[in-house]
Amino acid sequence: MSMVVYILQSEKNKRYYVGHTENLERRLIEHNSGNGLSTKYGVPWRIVRAECFQSRKEAMEKEKKIKSRGIARYLTDVAPHG
C-alpha cells in the first residue's frame, strides 16, 4: 500500500494543513468540499508538497515530524527556494 503525506495551503487565509492518504486527488476534493472540521475555513486549498511512503506507519511518522517541526518551518527547511 502506497501512502502520501501532503501539505496543503489555503488560498483564502494562507494557512497550512498536513495529512496522509492513499488517494491524494480524492482527499483534496474532500478538503475543498468544506465539510472537514480542520479545513473548512480555508477553502480553497492547493497542494504545495507531497511525499510518497511504502506504509501507513512511515507516513504517520513523517506527518508527526512535520507537525512537531511546524509546517512552514519544515517547508523552509526542505525547499528554501520554492
Summary of the structure (lengths in Angstrom):
residues: 82
radius of gyration: 12.3
end to end distance: 29.3
largest distance: 33.5
contacts: 222
relative contact order: 0.26
helix: 41%
strand: 28%
